[in-house]
């Protein structure tokens, strides 16, 4: 403060001298109208105001850095920013720019430098250190466990985390920009790069490159680090470690290698079916760079998303390479765990949909996904232990039920504590439905058991009937279901057979069967330009007369739920008629089924019927209505349907 006062007095003296000089110059200068005390007072006010502006600049800078760190965490966790977060960052940036402009405008005339804005950087460094400490702690805690933590063992953790500090062990002159490089020595050292296979060899090579003048020849090394040899399995991880070690001393090495390798990934993705070996090597290298922090997790998630968007055999191989290289690391890292877990779930769903891909690639994807999750996590997701009584019910219906033991099974079921244990009814219904879906030959026996058990446990039997009808409705109504998928084919056939057998044992009436037939083939399903919608009709709407119906396309390019080549609904309808058709041979039930057959005949003209379905249709109609003659053209079928509607038959 005392020095500041002296300086102020000096300024005042300068003002007096300036006044005298101005008078002698005959008006060449302008004499200050303020006295020296007034000048000192004004200068103090300006310095005080500048101090306030400086404090505002530091506060605005700290707020901007805080928002940027929060946005970075959100990007790591979710991959995108909300509109509110983006708007808050934009407001903070503009406020920071305004205060910075004002501080510069005042600081230059006063000759005062801008305040130091390194507080945000210090906080960022503390954040990085805390993250490293937490990751190292978790890794140390899991060193003795197989399948857990960031790394498999202590040796792997040392390879990725214990990087030498070249600036601490080598002379400082090697890192200055002055001096010439030993070109021949650098070339000789870089020729040894493909043969490096251990942590010690990589670290020794990094030290040798630095001592031979790498500071002025970084560009050739970056080019060499872009292409690990395909012949060495450990080359990607060794190249990535060398880039990470050198980036500690030469900041641009790591960032340039990471950005160039990521750019190469995008270039190779433009021709996915070509250069597949190069794409796989690049993906493995990207994964290693992620583990060293040279490629950010959001960039890798963008690569996963790009490959999942066009899920072909080539893209599947790239996904497997990325998962094997860095999938477990991203899943175990706290910052990326949530998003990686969601990505693994999405890949599992894609794997269940794309069944036409090569089985060996699908098996590799399953193995890669399983390797990303620790063994204890998989065990935690295992099914819980079932109660002994529930296991006994499953044993009776899944293993003991045969044609010769049906009566014994019924007697054993009647002995269960239905009143004392309310869960027995739910266990029985679940066991009956699960048995029906895997034991097609035992479905008539299950219907027999339900029929004999009805007088004693009506509620439990009704659970089975309702569950079977509801499960069948779900496989019919589910949007986008692939009716020709092999996994669903057996389940659909079993459910249709179970519903038919329940009707045969008088546990369902004819109205329920007709309702299911209209679920499969609604009245307007054979009209060109209309698709089969989700056919579920709520109970209150059905009581008021509502029925499932087809509808036009809602938008251009909407996928058909029942396309011309999809015969899944037709197969299910024929299977159901094979079981229950004989009961619709007279009376009101016969007339109602005849009405539905009119709509079926029109529906057939909208299908590309395969040979096996054509033969199944012929056999079913021959047994059901031997005298039925199908229309020869779509116009005849449409006219018959219109006439049936006008006649009041539906």
HELIX and SHEET records of a PDB file:
HELIX    1   1 UNK A    2  UNK A   24  1                                  23    
HELIX    2   2 UNK A   36  UNK A   78  1                                  43    
HELIX    3   3 UNK A   83  UNK A  110  1                                  28    
HELIX    4   4 UNK A  119  UNK A  141  1                                  23    
HELIX    5   5 UNK A  154  UNK A  161  1                                   8    
HELIX    6   6 UNK A  166  UNK A  169  1                                   4    
HELIX    7   7 UNK A  172  UNK A  175  5                                   4    
HELIX    8   8 UNK A  183  UNK A  191  1                                   9    
HELIX    9   9 UNK A  193  UNK A  195  5                                   3    
HELIX   10  10 UNK A  199  UNK A  211  1                                  13    
HELIX   11  11 UNK A  214  UNK A  216  5                                   3    
HELIX   12  12 UNK A  218  UNK A  225  1                                   8    
HELIX   13  13 UNK A  235  UNK A  247  1                                  13    
HELIX   14  14 UNK A  251  UNK A  269  1                                  19    
HELIX   15  15 UNK A  276  UNK A  291  1                                  16    
HELIX   16  16 UNK A  297  UNK A  309  1                                  13    
HELIX   17  17 UNK A  313  UNK A  322  1                                  10    
HELIX   18  18 UNK A  323  UNK A  327  3                                   5    
HELIX   19  19 UNK A  328  UNK A  332  1                                   5    
HELIX   20  20 UNK A  337  UNK A  353  1                                  17    
HELIX   21  21 UNK A  359  UNK A  372  1                                  14    
HELIX   22  22 UNK A  375  UNK A  380  1                                   6    
HELIX   23  23 UNK A  388  UNK A  395  1                                   8    
HELIX   24  24 UNK A  396  UNK A  400  3                                   5    
HELIX   25  25 UNK A  406  UNK A  414  1                                   9    
HELIX   26  26 UNK A  423  UNK A  438  1                                  16    
HELIX   27  27 UNK A  440  UNK A  442  5                                   3    
HELIX   28  28 UNK A  443  UNK A  453  1                                  11    
HELIX   29  29 UNK A  458  UNK A  477  1                                  20    
HELIX   30  30 UNK A  486  UNK A  504  1                                  19    
HELIX   31  31 UNK A  510  UNK A  520  1                                  11    
HELIX   32  32 UNK A  539  UNK A  543  1                                   5    
HELIX   33  33 UNK A  568  UNK A  580  1                                  13    
HELIX   34  34 UNK A  581  UNK A  583  5                                   3    
HELIX   35  35 UNK A  587  UNK A  604  1                                  18    
HELIX   36  36 UNK A  611  UNK A  624  1                                  14    
HELIX   37  37 UNK A  634  UNK A  646  1                                  13    
SHEET    1   A 2 UNK A 530  UNK A 531  0                                        
SHEET    2   A 2 UNK A 551  UNK A 552 -1                                        
END                                                                             
